[in-house]
């Protein structure tokens, strides 16, 4: 699969303890994205953050949080992201979802027109 130069970045900001069914939300989102043949997804775990409640979530020993910030990033075409949004809407109960236009510089094994 080749991604066009102009693509979309979907970001889902949530907490580590958010669930979808019996699975962590971030895991369910990635599995659904894979099932829908999206280009790829990455989960990032944050050591510090806060959201709507303004409650600090931190990985510091003194204030250990079991609900650290999680960001799921998915880059794909506008059409694929648009098709994924209604599915995502049924999965995310609490969190922030953002979209932005991005330019894809490289996707896959090719680099500078050469295959490794």
N, C-alpha and C positions, 0 to 999 in steps of 0.2 A: 504494500500500500504506500502510496506517495501522498504526502500532505501538500496542499497548495501553499504558496508563500504567505498569503493572507489567511489567517485562521482565527479561532476564538479560544480564549482561555476561560474555563469555568473553574471557579474556586468555591469550595464549601468549607466554611469555618464552623467548627463544632467542638464538642468536648469528648474526651476519651471515653466517658461513661455513657454517651448517647447510644441507644440501641435501635435496631430495626428487627423486630421479631426477637430471636434469641441471639443474634449476632451483633457485634459492635457496628454502629452505623457506617463508619469509614470502610470497614471490610465489606459490608453489603453493597455500598456504593461502587467500590472497585469491582466487585464480582458482577454487578449489573452492567457496568460500563464494558467489561470484557465480553459479557454475553451479547451485548449490542454491537460488538465489533468496533468499539471506539479505538482510536489510535493508541491511547495509553493513559494511565493514571498513576499518580504518585501521592503517597500519604506522608505528610510531614508532621512530626510531633514537636510541639513547642515547649521549651523549658519555663516559659513565663507568659502570661497573658490575662486579659479580662474581656468581658463581653457586655451584653445588655444589662446584667445584674450589677456590674462594676465590682464584682468579687474577684480578687486576685487569685489566680491559679498558678502555683509555682512548684518547681521540682526541688527547691532548697530543702535541706534536711530539717531546718527549724520549723518550716511550715510545709511539710510534705502534702501534696495534693494528689488525690487519686483520680482527678478529673482534669488532666493537663489539656492544653489546647491542641486541636488536631486541624490540619488543613489538607483537604484533598484537592489536587489540581488535575484537571483533564484538559488537554489541548486536542482540538479536532476541527473539522470544517463547521461552518455556520449551520448547515443542514443537520449534521449529526448531533451537534449540541442542542439545536432546537428540538429535535426528536427526543432527546434525553431529558429535557427540562420537565415535561409532565410526569415522567417516571420519578424523577428526583423529588418533585413536589409531593408525591405520595410517600416518600421515604423520610424526608427531613422534617422533624417536628420542631426542633429548636436549633437555631444557628443562623448564619449569615451566608447568603449565596450571592456571588458577584460574577459578572461577565466583563471581559475586555477583549478588544481586538489586539492580536499579536501578529508578528511576522516570523514565520518559521525559517530559520537559517539552515538547519540541518535536521534530518529525521532519518534514522536508519544507519546502515553501515557505510554509505558513500560519503566521501570527504574530498572536496576539491575535484569532483568529477572522476575520482578513481575508486575502485573497489579494492578493499584490503585482500 
